[in-house]
Amino acid sequence: MNLFLIVVVLQVADITTTLYGLKIGLVENNPIMAKMFAIFGPTEGILLSKAVFIGTLYYFEEYFPPAAMWAIVAIYILVVINNFRNLLK
């Protein structure tokens, strides 16, 4: 499977779990995203940040070595696991 596609799926999982967490009263702990949410609102802020990230990654994907893409996948697996862990508290 294409690593870029895996990153996109993980971004969707991050968006979904983050927005659900905010809906049930959890707080965004990432100060950059918290600022984005304050400026644009949670949905718009997260969609804007993910669009910029995915667009940038897509544009420069050919320059990323596979190890860098695997590192991005690993980081976002941990992000999504952390989101689920917080949702289950």
C-alpha positions as a Markdown table, in Angstrom:
| # | Residue | x | y | z |
|---|---|---|---|---|
| 1 | Met | 0.0 | 0.0 | 0.0 |
| 2 | Asn | 1.2 | 3.5 | -0.8 |
| 3 | Leu | 2.6 | 5.2 | 2.3 |
| 4 | Phe | 1.0 | 8.5 | 1.2 |
| 5 | Leu | -2.4 | 6.8 | 1.3 |
| 6 | Ile | -1.7 | 5.5 | 4.8 |
| 7 | Val | -0.8 | 9.0 | 6.0 |
| 8 | Val | -4.1 | 10.3 | 4.5 |
| 9 | Val | -6.1 | 7.6 | 6.3 |
| 10 | Leu | -4.3 | 8.4 | 9.6 |
| 11 | Gln | -5.1 | 12.1 | 9.1 |
| 12 | Val | -8.8 | 11.3 | 8.7 |
| 13 | Ala | -8.6 | 9.2 | 11.9 |
| 14 | Asp | -6.9 | 12.1 | 13.7 |
| 15 | Ile | -9.6 | 14.5 | 12.5 |
| 16 | Thr | -12.4 | 12.2 | 13.5 |
| 17 | Thr | -11.1 | 11.4 | 16.9 |
| 18 | Thr | -10.0 | 15.0 | 17.7 |
| 19 | Leu | -13.4 | 16.5 | 16.7 |
| 20 | Tyr | -15.2 | 13.8 | 18.7 |
| 21 | Gly | -13.0 | 14.4 | 21.7 |
| 22 | Leu | -13.7 | 18.1 | 21.5 |
| 23 | Lys | -17.4 | 17.5 | 21.2 |
| 24 | Ile | -17.5 | 15.4 | 24.4 |
| 25 | Gly | -15.5 | 18.0 | 26.3 |
| 26 | Leu | -11.9 | 17.1 | 25.9 |
| 27 | Val | -9.3 | 19.9 | 25.3 |
| 28 | Glu | -6.7 | 20.2 | 22.5 |
| 29 | Asn | -3.3 | 19.9 | 24.1 |
| 30 | Asn | -1.3 | 20.9 | 21.1 |
| 31 | Pro | -0.8 | 24.6 | 21.5 |
| 32 | Ile | -0.5 | 25.2 | 17.7 |
| 33 | Met | -3.8 | 23.4 | 17.0 |
| 34 | Ala | -5.4 | 25.1 | 20.0 |
| 35 | Lys | -4.5 | 28.5 | 18.4 |
| 36 | Met | -5.9 | 27.3 | 15.1 |
| 37 | Phe | -9.1 | 26.3 | 16.8 |
| 38 | Ala | -9.4 | 29.6 | 18.5 |
| 39 | Ile | -8.9 | 31.5 | 15.2 |
| 40 | Phe | -10.9 | 29.4 | 12.8 |
| 41 | Gly | -13.0 | 27.1 | 15.0 |
| 42 | Pro | -12.3 | 23.4 | 15.6 |
| 43 | Thr | -13.6 | 22.0 | 12.4 |
| 44 | Glu | -12.3 | 24.6 | 10.1 |
| 45 | Gly | -9.0 | 24.8 | 12.0 |
| 46 | Ile | -8.3 | 21.1 | 11.8 |
| 47 | Leu | -9.4 | 20.8 | 8.2 |
| 48 | Leu | -7.2 | 23.7 | 7.1 |
| 49 | Ser | -4.1 | 22.4 | 9.0 |
| 50 | Lys | -4.6 | 18.9 | 7.5 |
| 51 | Ala | -5.2 | 20.2 | 4.0 |
| 52 | Val | -2.0 | 22.2 | 4.2 |
| 53 | Phe | -0.1 | 19.2 | 5.6 |
| 54 | Ile | -1.4 | 16.7 | 3.1 |
| 55 | Gly | -1.0 | 19.1 | 0.2 |
| 56 | Thr | 2.6 | 19.9 | 1.1 |
| 57 | Leu | 3.3 | 16.2 | 1.6 |
| 58 | Tyr | 1.8 | 15.3 | -1.7 |
| 59 | Tyr | 3.7 | 18.0 | -3.6 |
| 60 | Phe | 7.0 | 17.0 | -2.0 |
| 61 | Glu | 6.4 | 13.3 | -1.7 |
| 62 | Glu | 8.9 | 12.4 | -4.4 |
| 63 | Tyr | 11.7 | 14.1 | -2.4 |
| 64 | Phe | 11.0 | 12.2 | 0.8 |
| 65 | Pro | 13.0 | 9.0 | 1.4 |
| 66 | Pro | 10.8 | 6.0 | 2.4 |
| 67 | Ala | 12.3 | 6.2 | 6.0 |
| 68 | Ala | 10.8 | 9.7 | 6.3 |
| 69 | Met | 7.4 | 8.6 | 5.2 |
| 70 | Trp | 7.5 | 5.7 | 7.6 |
| 71 | Ala | 8.4 | 8.1 | 10.4 |
| 72 | Ile | 5.4 | 10.2 | 9.5 |
| 73 | Val | 3.2 | 7.1 | 9.6 |
| 74 | Ala | 4.6 | 6.1 | 12.9 |
| 75 | Ile | 4.1 | 9.5 | 14.4 |
| 76 | Tyr | 0.5 | 9.6 | 13.3 |
| 77 | Ile | -0.2 | 6.1 | 14.5 |
| 78 | Leu | 0.9 | 7.3 | 17.9 |
| 79 | Val | -1.2 | 10.4 | 17.6 |
| 80 | Val | -4.3 | 8.4 | 16.8 |
| 81 | Ile | -3.6 | 5.9 | 19.6 |
| 82 | Asn | -3.2 | 8.8 | 22.0 |
| 83 | Asn | -6.5 | 10.2 | 20.8 |
| 84 | Phe | -8.3 | 6.9 | 21.4 |
| 85 | Arg | -6.6 | 6.6 | 24.8 |
| 86 | Asn | -8.0 | 10.0 | 25.8 |
| 87 | Leu | -11.4 | 9.2 | 24.5 |
| 88 | Leu | -11.6 | 6.0 | 26.6 |
| 89 | Lys | -10.7 | 7.7 | 29.9 |
